[in-house]
Amino acid sequence: MTKTYILLFEPEKICSIVLGQHRVILLFESEEDAYRYSRTVKVQGLSKSTVISVTSADVLNYAKTTGYSFKVVTQGTSVTPSREPKELVEWFTSFTSEHLSQVYILLFNSGKDNEGVHSLKIASYDIVLLFEDEDDATRYSLLLEAQDFPTPTVERMYIQDAIDSCSASGHSWQIIKKEGLAVPPELNVQQVEWQQESPEKPDQDLDNIRRQLEGLL
């Protein structure tokens, strides 16, 4: 995900899908697909929009700053406006957040054939949580255990690999900022298909995670 496309409404607003307290932003790999979607979507009575390109750095900083969720629409995927309500949210590219290169995910049955990554099930969306801080991921895993879930394992990943895996599997993702105090809802999805297709890096911990995730394919 080096460059993607989003719908921009005037003045400096982008379209979000409202799922309770969550806001999901669609990122299109193809500019053509983004324009096709723009011709069918209407938000708060507005139907006129333009398509702009955004860099990976812009998306990651925006995701971290706002706490919104994101779903990458792969090239050639036909998308029609869903029934979920939509809302315009402010788009900005002036950030103060620090560079984020690694995140932590929660895996169930780590290293086993039925290994899966934890996600939130909201409407038709599965949102994988990417924790900025390992301690926050560990605290969240203990809260899941208190809800009678199996205790997940906290695993470190390069953030781009995590996003690419979510995109390949058709799942949304959300960055949980440090000390974000995330609390699991009553309904969760323990496992989603997890595809790891990014080029290998010479990091031994990442190689171990890849070997663990292979069981999900």
C-alpha positions in Angstrom: 0.0 0.0 0.0 2.2 2.8 -1.3 -0.6 4.9 -2.7 -4.4 4.6 -2.4 -7.4 6.8 -3.3 -10.2 8.2 -1.2 -13.3 10.3 -1.9 -13.0 13.9 -1.0 -16.1 16.1 -0.5 -16.0 19.8 -0.2 -14.9 21.4 2.0 -12.1 19.0 2.9 -14.4 16.2 4.0 -14.1 12.4 3.3 -16.8 9.7 3.5 -16.9 7.4 6.5 -19.2 4.4 7.2 -20.8 4.6 10.6 -20.7 1.4 12.7 -21.8 2.5 16.2 -18.9 4.3 17.7 -16.6 3.2 14.8 -15.9 5.1 11.6 -14.6 3.0 8.6 -12.8 4.8 5.8 -12.6 3.0 2.4 -9.2 3.2 0.7 -9.2 2.2 -3.0 -6.1 0.6 -4.6 -7.5 1.6 -8.1 -8.3 5.2 -9.0 -10.8 3.9 -11.5 -12.6 1.8 -8.8 -12.7 4.9 -6.6 -14.4 7.0 -9.3 -16.8 4.2 -10.0 -17.8 4.2 -6.3 -18.0 8.0 -6.2 -20.8 7.9 -8.9 -23.0 5.8 -6.7 -22.5 7.1 -3.1 -24.3 10.0 -1.5 -23.4 11.3 1.9 -25.5 13.7 3.9 -27.3 14.8 0.7 -24.0 15.4 -1.2 -23.3 13.4 -4.3 -20.5 15.5 -5.8 -17.0 14.3 -4.8 -13.6 14.0 -6.3 -11.0 11.3 -5.9 -7.6 12.1 -4.4 -4.5 10.0 -3.9 -3.0 9.6 -0.4 0.3 8.1 0.6 0.8 5.3 3.1 2.3 7.8 5.6 -0.7 10.1 5.3 -3.1 7.2 6.0 -1.1 5.8 8.9 -0.8 9.2 10.6 -4.5 9.9 10.0 -5.5 6.5 11.4 -3.4 7.0 14.5 -4.6 10.6 15.0 -8.3 9.9 14.6 -8.7 6.3 15.8 -10.8 5.5 12.7 -10.9 2.1 11.0 -9.8 1.5 7.4 -10.7 -1.0 4.8 -8.6 -1.4 1.6 -10.6 -2.1 -1.5 -8.4 -4.2 -3.7 -8.1 -3.4 -7.4 -11.0 -4.8 -9.5 -13.3 -5.2 -6.5 -16.8 -4.0 -7.2 -18.1 -2.0 -4.3 -21.7 -0.7 -3.9 -22.8 1.6 -1.1 -23.8 -0.4 1.9 -26.9 0.1 4.0 -24.9 1.4 7.0 -25.2 5.1 7.5 -22.5 7.4 6.2 -21.0 10.6 7.6 -18.5 13.2 6.4 -15.4 13.6 8.6 -12.6 16.1 8.3 -9.6 15.2 6.2 -6.3 16.7 7.2 -2.7 16.0 6.5 -1.0 18.1 9.3 0.1 15.6 11.9 2.1 15.7 15.1 2.2 11.9 15.7 5.5 10.1 15.6 6.5 7.6 13.0 4.8 4.2 13.6 6.7 1.2 12.1 5.5 -1.8 14.3 2.3 -2.8 15.9 1.1 -5.7 18.1 -1.7 -8.1 17.2 -3.6 -10.8 19.2 -3.4 -14.4 18.0 -5.5 -17.3 19.3 -4.0 -20.8 19.3 -0.6 -19.4 18.2 1.4 -21.9 16.3 -1.4 -24.4 15.9 -3.4 -25.5 12.9 -6.5 -23.5 14.0 -4.5 -20.3 14.6 -6.5 -17.1 14.1 -6.2 -13.3 14.7 -8.6 -11.5 16.9 -11.0 -9.0 15.4 -14.2 -7.1 16.1 -17.3 -8.2 14.3 -19.4 -5.1 13.6 -22.2 -5.4 11.0 -20.6 -7.0 8.0 -17.1 -5.7 8.9 -14.3 -7.6 10.7 -11.9 -5.1 12.2 -8.4 -6.3 13.2 -6.9 -4.2 16.0 -3.3 -3.0 15.6 -1.9 -1.9 19.0 0.8 0.7 19.1 1.9 -0.4 22.6 2.6 -4.0 23.7 1.4 -3.3 27.2 -2.0 -2.1 25.9 -2.3 -5.3 23.7 -1.5 -7.4 26.8 -4.1 -5.6 28.9 -6.7 -6.1 26.1 -5.9 -9.8 26.0 -6.5 -10.2 29.7 -9.9 -8.5 29.3 -10.7 -11.0 26.6 -9.8 -13.8 29.0 -12.1 -12.3 31.6 -14.9 -12.7 29.0 -14.1 -16.4 28.8 -12.2 -16.2 25.6 -9.0 -18.3 25.3 -6.0 -16.1 26.2 -4.5 -14.7 23.0 -0.8 -14.3 22.3 0.5 -10.8 21.7 2.7 -10.8 18.6 4.7 -8.0 17.0 4.5 -7.2 13.3 5.7 -4.5 11.0 2.6 -2.3 10.5 2.8 -2.5 6.7 2.8 -6.3 6.8 -0.2 -6.3 9.1 -2.1 -3.9 6.9 -1.2 -5.9 3.8 -2.5 -9.1 5.5 -5.8 -7.4 6.4 -6.2 -6.2 2.8 -5.4 -9.6 1.3 -8.0 -11.1 3.6 -10.7 -8.5 3.0 -10.7 -7.2 6.6 -10.6 -3.7 8.0 -7.9 -2.5 10.5 -7.7 0.0 13.2 -4.7 1.5 15.1 -5.1 1.6 18.9 -3.0 4.4 20.1 -0.8 4.1 23.2 -2.9 4.2 26.4 -6.0 4.2 24.2 -7.8 2.1 26.9 -9.6 -0.1 24.4 -12.2 -2.4 25.9 -13.5 -5.5 24.1 -17.3 -5.5 23.2 -19.5 -8.3 24.2 -19.4 -9.8 20.7 -16.1 -10.6 19.1 -14.7 -12.7 16.3 -11.9 -15.0 17.5 -10.5 -16.0 14.1 -10.3 -14.5 10.7 -8.4 -15.7 7.6 -5.0 -14.2 7.7 -2.8 -14.0 4.6 0.8 -13.0 4.7 2.0 -11.9 1.3 4.6 -9.1 2.0 8.3 -9.6 1.1 10.3 -11.2 3.9 12.4 -9.0 6.2 15.7 -10.1 7.9 14.0 -9.8 11.3 14.0 -13.1 13.2 10.9 -12.3 15.3 9.0 -11.4 12.1 10.1 -14.7 10.5 8.7 -16.5 13.5 5.4 -14.7 13.2 5.2 -15.6 9.5 5.8 -19.3 10.2 3.0 -19.1 12.8 0.6 -17.4 10.4 1.2 -19.9 7.7 -1.2 -22.2 9.4 -4.1 -19.8 8.6 -3.7 -20.1 4.9 
